[in-house]
Amino acid sequence: MEGRSHLLIGLTAGVILDSVVHLTGSPLLGATGITLGLIVNKAIYYTMVGFGALLPDIDNARSTLGHKLGWVSKEIQHLAGHRTLFHSLLGLAIGSLMAPGLEQLITYLLAQRGYTLPAQFISASHLVFFAVLFGCIMHIAADAMTEGGVPLLWPNRKRFGFPPNPHWRFRTGTWPEFVIVWSFMILVGVGIYMSIIVV
């Protein structure tokens, strides 16, 4: 999938996850009091979900994240190739080991700027860890719907996809990708609207 599609699917799925399990606290639509801490938590969560939704394409120098990282992505692509390690369960495991370091950095930076309550909440809830990991999972799931599939068991090169028959999947950048992305977003929007009406 293209970078913008990954970002839209990741963030939309992030809205669903946060609406169901309230990772960041109360929903803004139903909150009785909107605090600065709540807004900071939500901003960090959605930023990290978006980052995670783009992260597996760090191995593609032409990707959205690859353009930002320049030579780093070129070297990773040269060494590993695209859709290998970072689109596998092993890649998720490595990312899970690295995410706590990113979480500690964000917690430290927030505390240094006086946002002690959001820093404590993020540290206690592991918000960054779950957000980045969830974004990566959504990226891999979305790429599994493309013709190429994903090598979930890398270094085993067997590709997995949904549906299992690759002829029923779509090619990246074609119209079915946009239909899937926008249908997903519209369904979530309708779901949020209906939940507001019911409340």
C-alpha positions in Angstrom: 0.0 0.0 0.0 1.0 3.6 -0.4 2.2 5.6 2.6 -0.9 7.8 2.8 -3.1 4.7 2.8 -1.1 3.1 5.6 -1.4 6.4 7.6 -5.2 6.7 7.0 -5.8 3.0 7.9 -3.5 3.1 10.9 -5.1 6.3 12.3 -8.6 5.1 11.7 -7.9 1.8 13.4 -6.3 3.8 16.2 -9.5 5.7 16.7 -11.4 2.4 17.0 -8.9 1.0 19.5 -8.9 4.1 21.6 -12.7 4.2 21.5 -13.0 0.7 22.7 -10.3 0.4 25.4 -9.7 4.1 26.2 -5.9 3.9 26.1 -5.6 7.7 26.2 -8.3 8.3 28.8 -11.9 9.5 28.3 -13.1 10.2 24.7 -13.1 13.9 23.9 -16.7 13.7 22.7 -17.9 12.3 26.0 -15.4 13.9 28.4 -16.9 16.0 31.2 -13.7 18.0 31.5 -11.0 18.2 28.8 -7.6 18.7 30.5 -4.3 19.6 28.9 -3.0 16.1 30.0 -5.8 14.4 28.1 -5.1 16.4 24.9 -1.3 15.7 25.3 -2.0 11.9 25.7 -4.2 11.8 22.7 -1.8 13.8 20.6 1.1 11.5 21.5 -1.0 8.4 21.0 -2.2 9.4 17.5 1.3 10.6 16.5 2.8 7.3 17.6 0.1 5.2 15.8 0.8 7.2 12.6 4.6 6.6 13.1 4.0 2.9 13.6 1.8 2.7 10.6 4.7 4.0 8.4 7.6 2.3 10.3 7.7 -1.1 8.5 8.4 0.8 5.2 11.7 2.0 6.7 13.2 -0.6 4.4 12.0 1.3 1.3 13.9 4.4 0.3 11.0 5.6 -1.9 8.4 5.3 0.9 7.0 8.2 3.0 9.3 7.4 5.9 12.2 6.5 3.6 12.2 10.0 2.1 12.5 11.4 5.6 15.3 9.1 6.7 17.3 9.3 3.4 20.5 7.3 3.5 19.4 5.2 6.6 16.5 3.7 4.5 18.7 3.3 1.5 21.2 1.2 3.6 18.4 -0.9 5.2 16.9 -1.5 1.8 20.3 -2.4 0.4 21.0 -4.9 3.3 17.6 -6.4 3.8 15.4 -5.5 0.8 11.8 -4.3 0.9 9.1 -6.3 2.7 11.4 -8.7 4.5 12.4 -8.3 8.2 10.2 -5.3 8.9 7.1 -7.0 7.6 7.5 -10.1 9.7 6.8 -11.4 13.2 10.5 -11.2 13.9 10.4 -7.5 12.9 7.5 -6.9 15.3 9.5 -8.6 18.1 12.5 -6.4 17.4 10.3 -3.3 17.3 8.7 -4.4 20.6 12.2 -4.4 22.2 13.0 -1.0 20.8 9.7 0.7 21.6 10.3 1.0 25.3 13.4 3.1 24.6 11.3 5.5 22.4 8.7 5.6 25.2 11.4 6.5 27.8 12.7 9.3 25.5 9.2 10.8 25.1 8.5 10.5 28.8 11.7 12.3 29.6 11.1 15.1 27.1 7.6 15.7 28.4 8.8 15.8 32.0 11.6 18.2 31.1 9.0 20.6 29.6 6.8 20.4 32.7 4.2 17.9 31.5 4.6 15.7 34.5 1.1 14.2 34.6 1.1 13.1 30.9 4.7 11.8 31.3 3.6 9.7 34.3 0.5 8.4 32.5 2.5 7.5 29.4 5.1 5.7 31.5 2.5 3.8 33.5 0.2 2.9 30.6 3.0 2.2 28.0 1.0 4.3 25.6 3.8 4.8 23.1 4.7 1.1 23.1 1.1 0.0 22.3 0.6 2.8 19.8 3.7 2.1 17.8 3.2 -1.7 17.9 -0.5 -1.3 16.9 0.5 1.0 14.0 3.0 -1.6 12.8 0.5 -4.4 13.0 -2.0 -2.4 11.0 0.7 -1.7 8.3 1.5 -5.4 8.0 -2.2 -6.4 7.9 -2.9 -3.8 5.1 0.1 -5.0 3.1 -1.2 -8.6 3.4 -4.1 -7.6 1.3 -1.9 -6.7 -1.7 -0.8 -9.1 -4.4 2.7 -9.5 -2.9 1.6 -10.4 0.6 4.0 -10.3 3.5 6.7 -12.7 4.7 5.3 -13.2 8.3 7.8 -16.0 9.1 10.9 -14.3 7.7 13.7 -15.4 7.1 11.4 -18.0 5.6 10.4 -16.3 2.3 6.9 -17.7 2.1 4.4 -14.9 1.6 1.1 -14.7 3.4 -1.9 -12.7 2.4 -5.6 -12.1 2.8 -7.5 -13.5 1.0 -5.1 -16.5 0.6 -5.5 -16.5 -3.2 -3.2 -13.7 -4.5 -5.5 -13.2 -7.6 -8.2 -11.9 -5.2 -5.9 -9.2 -3.7 -5.0 -5.8 -5.3 -1.9 -4.2 -6.6 -0.5 -1.2 -4.6 -1.7 2.2 -5.9 -4.7 0.9 -7.9 -8.4 1.8 -7.4 -9.3 -1.1 -5.0 -6.7 0.2 -2.5 -8.5 3.6 -2.3 -11.9 2.0 -2.2 -10.8 -0.2 0.8 -9.2 2.8 2.6 -12.1 5.2 2.2 -14.8 2.5 2.9 -12.9 1.7 6.2 -12.8 5.4 7.1 -16.5 6.0 6.2 -17.6 3.0 8.3 -15.6 4.3 11.3 -17.1 7.8 10.8 -20.6 6.4 10.7 -19.9 4.3 13.8 -18.6 7.4 15.7 -21.6 9.4 14.6 -24.1 6.7 15.6 -22.4 6.4 19.1 -22.8 10.2 19.5 -26.5 9.9 18.6 -27.1 7.0 21.0 -25.4 8.9 23.8 
